[in-house]
Each structure stands twice: as structure tokens, then as C-alpha cells.
Amino acid sequence: MKKSYKIEVDCANCARKMEEEANATPGVQEAVVNFMLLKMNVTFEEGADAKAVMRAVRDNCKRVEDDCEIYL
């Protein structure tokens, strides 16, 4: 399953950090952050609970960039 999320981030480097953290989160097959469009596209592993995975992604991203936001 693939979903797109609106994000809020201040710089391209921060967006890169968010992408790395999202890709390291269990349940995420692939995550791509587009800084210019302020979007994160996430492909979930089969059988993953998208809502639970995205809460974990948001928590992981906030650890590396506390002022970022992912609108679930």
C-alpha cells in the first residue's frame, strides 16, 4: 500500500534526515520525501498497519528534527 502525507520541514537537509528515519522504521518498505512539494510518499510492507507505522515514523523524525511535522 502506498500513501502520500503532507509534511512541514524547514530545509532540504532536514528533509533528507526525515527520509532516512522513515526508511529505517519497521513496516516501511520505501519512503521518499520531496522537499519542494512538502510531501512524503510512503510504501508500506505487506500487512503493516499504516496508521501505527506512521505514528512511529513521526516519532522517529521528531527525534532527529524536532520542528518537523507529518500530517497524518
N, CA, C and O atoms as CSV, one atom per row, in Angstrom:
chain,resi,resn,atom,element,x,y,z
A,1,MET,N,N,0.847,-1.168,0.000
A,1,MET,CA,C,0.000,0.000,0.000
A,1,MET,C,C,0.896,1.236,0.000
A,1,MET,O,O,1.917,1.275,0.686
A,2,LYS,N,N,0.508,2.229,-0.764
A,2,LYS,CA,C,1.277,3.463,-0.878
A,2,LYS,C,C,0.389,4.631,-0.499
A,2,LYS,O,O,-0.760,4.720,-0.930
A,3,LYS,N,N,0.940,5.538,0.322
A,3,LYS,CA,C,0.189,6.726,0.723
A,3,LYS,C,C,1.091,7.948,0.657
A,3,LYS,O,O,2.316,7.841,0.712
A,4,SER,N,N,0.459,9.113,0.537
A,4,SER,CA,C,1.173,10.390,0.487
A,4,SER,C,C,0.740,11.236,1.683
A,4,SER,O,O,-0.443,11.288,2.021
A,5,TYR,N,N,1.711,11.897,2.320
A,5,TYR,CA,C,1.450,12.715,3.504
A,5,TYR,C,C,2.039,14.096,3.324
A,5,TYR,O,O,3.143,14.245,2.798
A,6,LYS,N,N,1.312,15.096,3.755
A,6,LYS,CA,C,1.813,16.468,3.770
A,6,LYS,C,C,2.768,16.590,4.945
A,6,LYS,O,O,2.492,16.097,6.038
A,7,ILE,N,N,3.899,17.254,4.707
A,7,ILE,CA,C,4.877,17.449,5.770
A,7,ILE,C,C,5.214,18.927,5.889
A,7,ILE,O,O,4.916,19.722,4.997
A,8,GLU,N,N,5.833,19.278,6.994
A,8,GLU,CA,C,6.332,20.632,7.200
A,8,GLU,C,C,7.766,20.484,7.680
A,8,GLU,O,O,8.030,19.877,8.718
A,9,VAL,N,N,8.686,21.047,6.912
A,9,VAL,CA,C,10.115,20.956,7.231
A,9,VAL,C,C,10.798,22.202,6.677
A,9,VAL,O,O,10.385,22.742,5.651
A,10,ASP,N,N,11.852,22.655,7.369
A,10,ASP,CA,C,12.465,23.948,7.041
A,10,ASP,C,C,13.541,23.919,5.964
A,10,ASP,O,O,13.726,24.912,5.260
A,11,CYS,N,N,14.256,22.803,5.818
A,11,CYS,CA,C,15.368,22.811,4.859
A,11,CYS,C,C,15.512,21.439,4.206
A,11,CYS,O,O,14.971,20.445,4.690
A,12,ALA,N,N,16.239,21.408,3.117
A,12,ALA,CA,C,16.433,20.165,2.366
A,12,ALA,C,C,17.211,19.139,3.183
A,12,ALA,O,O,16.935,17.943,3.089
A,13,ASN,N,N,18.172,19.584,3.977
A,13,ASN,CA,C,18.929,18.655,4.811
A,13,ASN,C,C,18.024,17.998,5.848
A,13,ASN,O,O,18.152,16.803,6.116
A,14,CYS,N,N,17.125,18.759,6.421
A,14,CYS,CA,C,16.169,18.211,7.387
A,14,CYS,C,C,15.256,17.199,6.700
A,14,CYS,O,O,14.928,16.167,7.285
A,15,ALA,N,N,14.848,17.483,5.479
A,15,ALA,CA,C,14.008,16.564,4.716
A,15,ALA,C,C,14.754,15.256,4.464
A,15,ALA,O,O,14.157,14.180,4.515
A,16,ARG,N,N,16.053,15.343,4.194
A,16,ARG,CA,C,16.875,14.150,3.984
A,16,ARG,C,C,16.917,13.311,5.262
A,16,ARG,O,O,16.806,12.086,5.209
A,17,LYS,N,N,17.076,13.972,6.405
A,17,LYS,CA,C,17.086,13.263,7.689
A,17,LYS,C,C,15.750,12.559,7.932
A,17,LYS,O,O,15.711,11.423,8.404
A,18,MET,N,N,14.664,13.248,7.605
A,18,MET,CA,C,13.329,12.652,7.767
A,18,MET,C,C,13.192,11.408,6.889
A,18,MET,O,O,12.663,10.386,7.326
A,19,GLU,N,N,13.667,11.504,5.661
A,19,GLU,CA,C,13.578,10.380,4.737
A,19,GLU,C,C,14.369,9.184,5.273
A,19,GLU,O,O,13.894,8.049,5.220
A,20,GLU,N,N,15.573,9.438,5.787
A,20,GLU,CA,C,16.395,8.366,6.340
A,20,GLU,C,C,15.697,7.688,7.519
A,20,GLU,O,O,15.670,6.460,7.602
A,21,GLU,N,N,15.140,8.475,8.418
A,21,GLU,CA,C,14.462,7.927,9.584
A,21,GLU,C,C,13.211,7.146,9.181
A,21,GLU,O,O,12.929,6.088,9.743
A,22,ALA,N,N,12.469,7.665,8.213
A,22,ALA,CA,C,11.270,6.963,7.752
A,22,ALA,C,C,11.645,5.610,7.153
A,22,ALA,O,O,10.984,4.607,7.423
A,23,ASN,N,N,12.696,5.578,6.348
A,23,ASN,CA,C,13.122,4.323,5.726
A,23,ASN,C,C,13.648,3.317,6.739
A,23,ASN,O,O,13.628,2.115,6.475
A,24,ALA,N,N,14.118,3.781,7.890
A,24,ALA,CA,C,14.637,2.890,8.934
A,24,ALA,C,C,13.532,2.370,9.861
A,24,ALA,O,O,13.798,1.540,10.732
A,25,THR,N,N,12.318,2.842,9.685
A,25,THR,CA,C,11.206,2.454,10.549
A,25,THR,C,C,10.620,1.119,10.100
A,25,THR,O,O,10.306,0.948,8.922
A,26,PRO,N,N,10.468,0.165,11.031
A,26,PRO,CA,C,9.846,-1.113,10.674
A,26,PRO,C,C,8.437,-0.905,10.110
A,26,PRO,O,O,7.654,-0.111,10.631
A,27,GLY,N,N,8.140,-1.626,9.048
A,27,GLY,CA,C,6.839,-1.508,8.393
A,27,GLY,C,C,6.884,-0.644,7.150
A,27,GLY,O,O,5.951,-0.657,6.346
A,28,VAL,N,N,7.973,0.115,6.984
A,28,VAL,CA,C,8.127,0.968,5.801
A,28,VAL,C,C,8.991,0.232,4.778
A,28,VAL,O,O,10.128,-0.144,5.062
A,29,GLN,N,N,8.437,0.037,3.596
A,29,GLN,CA,C,9.202,-0.572,2.511
A,29,GLN,C,C,10.069,0.493,1.853
A,29,GLN,O,O,11.251,0.271,1.588
A,30,GLU,N,N,9.463,1.665,1.589
A,30,GLU,CA,C,10.202,2.775,0.993
A,30,GLU,C,C,9.508,4.088,1.339
A,30,GLU,O,O,8.281,4.190,1.315
A,31,ALA,N,N,10.322,5.082,1.659
A,31,ALA,CA,C,9.796,6.419,1.912
A,31,ALA,C,C,10.614,7.412,1.097
A,31,ALA,O,O,11.843,7.341,1.063
A,32,VAL,N,N,9.922,8.333,0.444
A,32,VAL,CA,C,10.580,9.367,-0.356
A,32,VAL,C,C,10.008,10.710,0.055
A,32,VAL,O,O,8.796,10.923,0.027
A,33,VAL,N,N,10.908,11.621,0.441
A,33,VAL,CA,C,10.491,12.965,0.843
A,33,VAL,C,C,10.813,13.932,-0.291
A,33,VAL,O,O,11.933,13.955,-0.803
A,34,ASN,N,N,9.821,14.725,-0.674
A,34,ASN,CA,C,10.018,15.769,-1.674
A,34,ASN,C,C,9.953,17.103,-0.949
A,34,ASN,O,O,8.875,17.564,-0.572
A,35,PHE,N,N,11.122,17.725,-0.756
A,35,PHE,CA,C,11.202,18.981,-0.017
A,35,PHE,C,C,10.448,20.098,-0.730
A,35,PHE,O,O,9.776,20.900,-0.082
A,36,MET,N,N,10.550,20.158,-2.040
A,36,MET,CA,C,9.912,21.243,-2.797
A,36,MET,C,C,8.376,21.174,-2.705
A,36,MET,O,O,7.713,22.209,-2.633
A,37,LEU,N,N,7.824,19.977,-2.707
A,37,LEU,CA,C,6.372,19.820,-2.633
A,37,LEU,C,C,5.873,19.656,-1.200
A,37,LEU,O,O,4.667,19.666,-0.953
A,38,LEU,N,N,6.814,19.501,-0.248
A,38,LEU,CA,C,6.480,19.254,1.160
A,38,LEU,C,C,5.559,18.044,1.293
A,38,LEU,O,O,4.492,18.105,1.905
A,39,LYS,N,N,6.020,16.928,0.687
A,39,LYS,CA,C,5.268,15.675,0.729
A,39,LYS,C,C,6.199,14.511,1.035
A,39,LYS,O,O,7.379,14.514,0.683
A,40,MET,N,N,5.626,13.516,1.703
A,40,MET,CA,C,6.330,12.256,1.942
A,40,MET,C,C,5.463,11.147,1.365
A,40,MET,O,O,4.307,10.988,1.755
A,41,ASN,N,N,6.022,10.385,0.439
A,41,ASN,CA,C,5.340,9.237,-0.133
A,41,ASN,C,C,5.897,7.994,0.534
A,41,ASN,O,O,7.107,7.769,0.542
A,42,VAL,N,N,5.013,7.196,1.088
A,42,VAL,CA,C,5.419,6.012,1.843
A,42,VAL,C,C,4.770,4.769,1.251
A,42,VAL,O,O,3.558,4.725,1.040
A,43,THR,N,N,5.596,3.762,0.987
A,43,THR,CA,C,5.114,2.442,0.593
A,43,THR,C,C,5.317,1.544,1.802
A,43,THR,O,O,6.427,1.415,2.320
A,44,PHE,N,N,4.229,0.925,2.242
A,44,PHE,CA,C,4.258,0.094,3.442
A,44,PHE,C,C,4.507,-1.362,3.081
A,44,PHE,O,O,4.138,-1.823,2.002
A,45,GLU,N,N,5.145,-2.080,4.011
A,45,GLU,CA,C,5.321,-3.512,3.837
A,45,GLU,C,C,3.955,-4.185,3.903
A,45,GLU,O,O,3.036,-3.684,4.551
A,46,GLU,N,N,3.833,-5.303,3.242
A,46,GLU,CA,C,2.556,-6.011,3.208
A,46,GLU,C,C,2.134,-6.409,4.622
A,46,GLU,O,O,2.925,-6.957,5.389
A,47,GLY,N,N,0.883,-6.124,4.948
A,47,GLY,CA,C,0.338,-6.469,6.245
A,47,GLY,C,C,0.596,-5.451,7.340
A,47,GLY,O,O,0.124,-5.624,8.464
A,48,ALA,N,N,1.336,-4.393,7.035
A,48,ALA,CA,C,1.654,-3.370,8.045
A,48,ALA,C,C,0.439,-2.493,8.314
A,48,ALA,O,O,-0.342,-2.204,7.407
A,49,ASP,N,N,0.284,-2.073,9.566
A,49,ASP,CA,C,-0.771,-1.140,9.959
A,49,ASP,C,C,-0.263,0.271,9.667
A,49,ASP,O,O,0.567,0.797,10.409
A,50,ALA,N,N,-0.755,0.882,8.595
A,50,ALA,CA,C,-0.240,2.175,8.127
A,50,ALA,C,C,-0.307,3.247,9.208
A,50,ALA,O,O,0.633,4.029,9.353
A,51,LYS,N,N,-1.383,3.299,9.960
A,51,LYS,CA,C,-1.520,4.339,10.990
A,51,LYS,C,C,-0.475,4.170,12.082
A,51,LYS,O,O,0.146,5.148,12.499
A,52,ALA,N,N,-0.275,2.958,12.545
A,52,ALA,CA,C,0.711,2.693,13.599
A,52,ALA,C,C,2.123,2.953,13.092
A,52,ALA,O,O,2.951,3.523,13.803
A,53,VAL,N,N,2.392,2.537,11.869
A,53,VAL,CA,C,3.720,2.755,11.288
A,53,VAL,C,C,3.997,4.247,11.157
A,53,VAL,O,O,5.100,4.700,11.461
A,54,MET,N,N,3.005,5.014,10.706
A,54,MET,CA,C,3.222,6.453,10.527
A,54,MET,C,C,3.389,7.181,11.857
A,54,MET,O,O,4.107,8.178,11.919
A,55,ARG,N,N,2.749,6.711,12.909
A,55,ARG,CA,C,2.994,7.304,14.235
A,55,ARG,C,C,4.444,7.074,14.630
A,55,ARG,O,O,5.084,7.966,15.187
A,56,ALA,N,N,4.971,5.878,14.345
A,56,ALA,CA,C,6.376,5.575,14.630
A,56,ALA,C,C,7.304,6.412,13.754
A,56,ALA,O,O,8.336,6.895,14.220
A,57,VAL,N,N,6.937,6.581,12.484
A,57,VAL,CA,C,7.740,7.414,11.574
A,57,VAL,C,C,7.807,8.846,12.115
A,57,VAL,O,O,8.882,9.444,12.164
A,58,ARG,N,N,6.663,9.390,12.517
A,58,ARG,CA,C,6.629,10.754,13.040
A,58,ARG,C,C,7.497,10.881,14.292
A,58,ARG,O,O,8.248,11.848,14.429
A,59,ASP,N,N,7.401,9.917,15.203
A,59,ASP,CA,C,8.221,9.939,16.417
A,59,ASP,C,C,9.707,9.885,16.074
A,59,ASP,O,O,10.504,10.624,16.653
A,60,ASN,N,N,10.086,9.013,15.132
A,60,ASN,CA,C,11.489,8.891,14.734
A,60,ASN,C,C,11.988,10.173,14.069
A,60,ASN,O,O,13.115,10.601,14.319
A,61,CYS,N,N,11.171,10.778,13.238
A,61,CYS,CA,C,11.565,12.015,12.558
A,61,CYS,C,C,11.730,13.152,13.555
A,61,CYS,O,O,12.643,13.966,13.420
A,62,LYS,N,N,10.862,13.216,14.547
A,62,LYS,CA,C,10.942,14.285,15.552
A,62,LYS,C,C,12.197,14.150,16.415
A,62,LYS,O,O,12.673,15.136,16.976
A,63,ARG,N,N,12.734,12.926,16.524
A,63,ARG,CA,C,13.978,12.748,17.275
A,63,ARG,C,C,15.157,13.417,16.585
A,63,ARG,O,O,16.038,13.954,17.255
A,64,VAL,N,N,15.189,13.393,15.251
A,64,VAL,CA,C,16.304,13.993,14.516
A,64,VAL,C,C,16.032,15.431,14.110
A,64,VAL,O,O,16.965,16.201,13.885
A,65,GLU,N,N,14.758,15.799,14.016
A,65,GLU,CA,C,14.382,17.158,13.603
A,65,GLU,C,C,13.101,17.533,14.328
A,65,GLU,O,O,12.001,17.319,13.817
A,66,ASP,N,N,13.252,18.097,15.528
A,66,ASP,CA,C,12.099,18.285,16.407
A,66,ASP,C,C,11.050,19.271,15.919
A,66,ASP,O,O,9.916,19.246,16.398
A,67,ASP,N,N,11.401,20.138,14.977
A,67,ASP,CA,C,10.396,21.093,14.493
A,67,ASP,C,C,9.718,20.649,13.186
A,67,ASP,O,O,8.986,21.429,12.577
A,68,CYS,N,N,9.956,19.411,12.756
A,68,CYS,CA,C,9.279,18.911,11.559
A,68,CYS,C,C,7.876,18.440,11.929
A,68,CYS,O,O,7.570,18.232,13.103
A,69,GLU,N,N,7.038,18.275,10.925
A,69,GLU,CA,C,5.680,17.772,11.176
A,69,GLU,C,C,5.258,16.894,9.993
A,69,GLU,O,O,5.562,17.183,8.836
A,70,ILE,N,N,4.556,15.828,10.320
A,70,ILE,CA,C,3.931,14.962,9.320
A,70,ILE,C,C,2.444,14.961,9.649
A,70,ILE,O,O,2.048,14.577,10.749
A,71,TYR,N,N,1.631,15.386,8.710
A,71,TYR,CA,C,0.189,15.452,8.928
A,71,TYR,C,C,-0.456,14.121,8.582
A,71,TYR,O,O,-0.571,13.755,7.412
A,72,LEU,N,N,-0.871,13.411,9.608
A,72,LEU,CA,C,-1.457,12.090,9.418
A,72,LEU,C,C,-2.912,12.235,9.190
A,72,LEU,O,O,-3.610,11.238,9.004
